[in-house]
């Protein structure tokens, strides 16, 4: 681990996000206030290179920041993760002009970007490609849908993935207001409603070649394992678990019978945090990433259920935060959960 981690999320920011976490989770409306707080705190510049106006924080420092954000408000942290996925694709792209066009505004929080990539990884993999693309003399033409897009209405740029007739895949930038794009109403999610995640439908959408981000390539999302991108979902799960752990620890201060449970949860949290940071400093294999994802997801399910048992009936009633954490923990069973991780989780969840 890279030395002492800086305090990237201070008490004021944590409290501000925590105070609106319940409404952000329950109401399908863009959480403008929490997002503005991230902008004011400089969070939106963390991952962006310095030559584009960012802070270029290391992978371990980013994880050290994402974890408490997820504990304060998972909805806001999830929105940030989708924006960060778009940022990473722009940074890695050979299309330097497109990166230069968007990254400075993203660093300042003047622009918002998100991704529509699940159709290439976890959604509808047993069916024909959900979003197809064909090459034209000047660029590309797209038809179909992308089923999970967070904050589409707010986006100045959506990084989408589409499949050519020969099976190769492309990543393209979809700008705001593009003709032929229909944004459906937000999905009625059981948690994180404020992420305003929806389906995009594209009909005969024409894009110039200037919007190409990557590809064509086979399995373009596979890439090289490692880096913060491969660990981010696990970090968010750990952050949510941390909120439940902190609650149990607070209760243990007045209920000595809870001390063994609180101590055990603390130990597991520290172990998984160290594991994530060590992987960020190394070059983890895909097996490493899957294993830690399974562990962090299992831990957030366990920690939130321990918190629910600790809170008893009061925790089952809204707006008690425990009921929100328990619902949100289920999101990690479907969020960016490729087959190896899903199989690992099923193996852990099945009775002996």
N, C-alpha and C positions, 0 to 999 in steps of 0.2 A: 504494500500500500504506500502511496506517495506521501509520506510524512503526515503532518497535522492538517486536517481538512479545514478550510475556512468556513466561517459562519455566513452562509449565503442567504439563509432565510431567518431573519431576525424575529423577535417576539411580536413586533408590531405587524409584520406581514403575515405571520402565522395566525395571529388573532383575527386580522381582517378577513382572511380567507375562511377561517373556521366559522366566523359569525354569519356568513352567507352560504355555507356548505349545504345546509338543509334545503334552502330554496333552489340552489343550483342543481341539486339532485332531483328535485321533485317537479320543477316547472320547465316545460319545453320552450325555454326562452334564453337567448344568448346572455351569458353572465357578464354583462358589460363592466360592472363594478370590479369584480375580482380580476378580470383581464386588465383593466386599467391599473390595478395595483401591481400586477406583474410588470407592466410597462414602466411604471414609476420606479420600481425597485431594480430595474436593469436586467431582469430575468430574460427578457427576449433577446438580449445580446450575448448571453452566455456562450452559446454554441457556434456563433458565427465568427469567421476569421477576422482578424484585426484589419486587414486591408479592405474589408467591407463594412467597417464600423463596429465590429463585434469585440468580444472579450477573449475568444478562443480558449475557453477553459478546457482543462484536461478531462479525460473520460471519467476518472475517479472524482474529480471536483463536480462534474455534472451529476453523477449519481448521488453525491453528497447533498446536492441541491434538490434534485427531484424527489428524494425520499421524504423529507419533511413537507414538501408541497402536497404530496399524495396523502399524507396523514392529516393535513389541514383541510383540504378539499379535493377529493379524488376527481370530481367532475372537471374542475379547472386544470388539474394536473394531466388528466387524460386529453383534454383539448390541446394542451401544450405538447404532449407527446406526438399527436398527429401533425402538429405544426413542425415539430422537430424532425419528423420523418421526411417531410417535404424539404426542409432545410438541408438535411444530409444528402438528399438526391441532387439538389442544386449544387452543393459544394463538390460532389463527386463527378458531376457532369462535365463532359468535354465541351459543352455549349457555354463557353465563358461569357458570351454576350448576355445570355439569359440569366446567368447567375449575377452578373454585374447589374442587371436591370432590377432584380428583386431583392437581393440579399441586404443592401443598405437600408431599404425601407422596412424590411423584416426586423433588422437589428434595432431600429428606432421604434418599432411598434406601429408604424404608419400603415403597414400592409399586413395582411394575414394570408397564410397559405396552409393547405391541408392536403391529404392524400385520399385517393380512391384506388386502392391496390388489392383489396381483400379478394377480388375475383381471380387474382393470380396465385393466391396462397392458400386461403382457408375456406372461402365461400364458394359453393356450387362447383366443387372440383369433380363431382361425379357426372356433370352435365357438359354439354357443348360450351365453348367459351362464351361468357356472358357479354363481353365487349370485344368486338372484332374491328380490325383496322385493315385498310388496303392502301397501297401506295398510289399516288397520283403524280402527274408530271411536276407539280409544284409542292407537293407535301403528302398529306394523309387525309383519309376519310373514315370516320368512325360511326359504328352503329351498335346499339345494344344498351346495356346498363352496367352501372357499378353500384353494388348493393349497400355499401357502408361508407358514407362520406360524412365526416364530422365538420360542422360549421360551414356547409356549402354556401349558404346565403351570405356569409360574411367574407368569403374568400375572394381574394384578388387573383389567386392562382391555385389550381388543383392539379396535383401530380397524379395522373391516371395511368393505368396499365392496360394494354390491349394486345390481342393476339392476331397475328397474320394467318393467312390461309395455310401456310406451311408449318404452323405450330410455333414459329419464333415469336418473341414478344418485344414490345416497345414500351418505353415510358415517355409520356408526352405531357407538356404543360397545357392545361385548359384555362384560358383567361376568363375573367368575369364577363358576363354578358354575351358569351359566344352563341351565335345563332344555332338553333337546333338542340339546345340543351334545356331539359325540363327538370327542375328541382322539385321532388315530391315533398309532401308534408313530413315533419319529423316522425321517426318511428316511435311507437308507444313503448319505450323501453321501461323495464321494471326498476331501473336505477339509472343515474347519470342523464336524466332527461334534458338537462341544460346543455348537454353537448350538441343538441339539435342535430343528431345523426340521421341521415336520410338516404334515399336512393336517388341516383341521377339516371335519367333516361336520355340517351343521345340518338338522334335520328339524322343521318346524312350530315354529320358535322365535319366541316372542312377546316383543316389546320395547315398552315404553312410549315415548311421544313424548319423554320426558325424556332418552332416550339418543341423540337425533338430534344429530349433529355438524355436518353440512353437507348441502345439497341440499334437494330434488331439483334436478339440473342436468344438462345435456348434458356429457359428457366431463369429469366433475368433477375428475379428476386433472390435467387440463391446467393450469388456473390460470395464474398469472403466472410466467414463467421467472425464474430468478435466485435470489439468497439462498443460504444455506448448503445448503439441501435439494437444490438442483439441482447442487451441486458436491461433495456429500459422498462419493458413490461414487468420483468421480475422485480425491478426496483420499485415500481409503483405498487405492486402487490405487497412488498415489504413495508412500504410507507403506510399503506392502509392497515396492515397488521399492527404496525407501531402505534396507531391511534388506539386500537383495542388493548394493546399491551399497557400503554400508559394509563388507560382507564382502570385496568385490573390492579396495577401497582398503586394507584391512588386509593382504591377501595381497600387494598391490603394494609394501608397505613392505619386504618381503624378496625380492620377485621383480621386478626392474626392468623385465622384459619386459611386465608388466601395467600399467605406469604410463600408457601412452597410453589404454588401455581405461578405467582408473579415472578419469582426467581427463575423458574424454568423458562417462562416465556422470554424474560430478559436475556437469558443465556442463548437461546435459539436465535433471537433477533441479532445479537452481536455476532454470532457465528455466521449467519447468512450475510450480514453486512460486510464482514471481512471477506467472505467468499466472493461476493459480487465485486468488491474493489480489487481483490487479487486477480480476478479474471479480466477486469478492465485494464489492468497493468500488463497482462500477458497476451497471448494469442490463443484464445480458447478454441477448442474444436466444437463442431456442432453438437456432439454428445455432451460436452460440458455445459453448453447453453441450455440444452433440453433438460439436463439433470437439475440445474439450479432453478430453472423455470418451474419444474414440478415441485421442488422443495418450497419455493416461495409461495406458490399458489396453495399448496397444502397448508402451509403455515398461516396464511391469511384466513383460510377457512377455519382452521383450528382456533386461532386467536380470537376471531370475532364470535365464535360460538362459546368460547370460554367467557368472553365479556357478556354475552347474552345470558348465560347461566348465572353469572355474578350479579347482573342487574335484575334478574328475575322478571316478574310481570311488567315492571316499569319500563324495562328495556324493549318490550314488545310493542310499546305504544309510541306512535309518532307525536312529537318530533324528537324523542330521545335519540341521541346519536347512535346508540348500539344497534337499533333496528336498521338504521341506514347503512352502517358498516357491514352488517350481516348480509343485506341485499347486495351491496356493492361487491362483496367478496365473490359472489357467484359470477360476476362479470369476467373474472379471470379464467373461468372455465371455457369461455368463448373468445376472449380478446386475443387476437394474434396467436391462436393455439393450433399450430400445425399437427399433423397426425402423430409424429413421435411423442410430442408433449401430451396430446390427448390420451394416447395409449398408456403413457406413464401415469397420468392422473387417474385413469380408470383402474389401473392396477392397484394404486394406493387406496382408492375409494371402495373397491369391492371388499365385502366381508371376507375374513380369513376362512 
